[in-house]
Amino acid sequence: MSFDLVQIWNHMGMLARIIAGVLVLFAVASIGVVIERALAFAKGAQASREFAKQVAPKIDSWEIEEIAAIAEKHEASPLARVFGHTIDRYLNAYEDLDGGLSPVEMARNESQRRLEEVGSDLRRGMNVLASVGSTAPFVGLLGTVIGIITAFNALGASSTAGIASVMIGISEALAETALGLLVAIPAVLMFNYLSARVDLIELALGRSVGELLDEMENRHGRKSQRQQSDTAAAA
């Protein structure tokens, strides 16, 4: 028997066809997630590069209000999202300096929340790949078991059926397992690849936000020293 997918499909029972259809849907969902995430990462990387290019001189001159305004124009950039909310929290904290936390501490706490939010958004849809990679082999195995049961039932019901017909049925049933593996293996590989991409993005974001917070702390310390000097001079 040649490996003819059309012939295998025609010999499958209804339940086996349903299982094969589920595996095909798994494959389509996995491809959709990979394409969507790849496009989202590419768009976010480009937007972040443009944002970083625009805000680099603003950070050197510490025009922090303008950085927040620029961040609002780059909604697709994960870096801009974290920077924008962190700077907003930093600026708003100066309106109420009587609290227990300094503006820098408020900004640091906000940055951690936003990094977690961005990380969750970067991983959107990847649970589909994880689910497909872990369940597709078992779904294929279920199809194989059902196919083998069907083949032996046909053998028992027919007095003229020989071993050849049983082997044909078993080979067709094993195609379900092969299909499950063909769906699961790329899903696992793509999940690992995208997870590594997310880890690199989160590492870069954390490093950039850390540099911003260091600059905030440095500027805040200078401002506090000036305020103490002015107060001492006035006294």
Steps between C-alpha positions, in 0.01 A plus 500: 500500500639839401480796734202669338336760725182502292470122525567509874231768547248301297554187712469685833185470707301804605654521849852468360426778253377724780824440691705574189299820453576604857871452435476711187330773703784475752749552218313801362477657846872449558592657166271793573659564839853480362426743216315743729776498763775537239326803350432648844865459604623657177259793532588553867874486431475758223286731712738464795800588285327813376397594852851446639649711222265789580532494879877447529581874477204582725640279774842663473342843545241357743196633317290240672161650419579480130601135538156422640338683208709306247410172670130565441566506124662154496227274632641199314832527684534297823784730603285811450217349702724429798683833476179700464326357807818506708565866422137593562519342844827681568358837400173452686688404816650849513153644547475324837836476672343438842460126433722230641656414163725723295421573133779263395360218712154561360643489148690179574187326628305617197771377263484152653124486451530616141779254422278217625213632289716524188642153563150357518407677177813369325400145591145539374392192305807295588292284732339369181836371381569343839161329502538373144850372564391307808164363382538439124699173541233361731221605266683321219545195721128502572434495127739207461331301774159563349629402154648174630179415682305566181737280298466205738124543519488480121714186511271339753187591311625359167584136451686572179726784622866410514806634673565739211179691562584525871847633423353762270266615775782512754727697269222749443445524875871564561476795263304676776797473736733625229270798440492576873880501514525715188277755671660480846870516412490835313272641772753415771789638296316825429396533864862470612615746233236760587567455873867575438402811301278619783777445754739711291242778463430499874874510572546801272197675651623440854844637415357813336255567781777447754708768328201737506445437871868558573478834321182586692670420829806700405293802394272472803800490730643813343166675530468403867849633571417831332179527701689437825761759404231758419325429829824535696583824320157642572533414870 
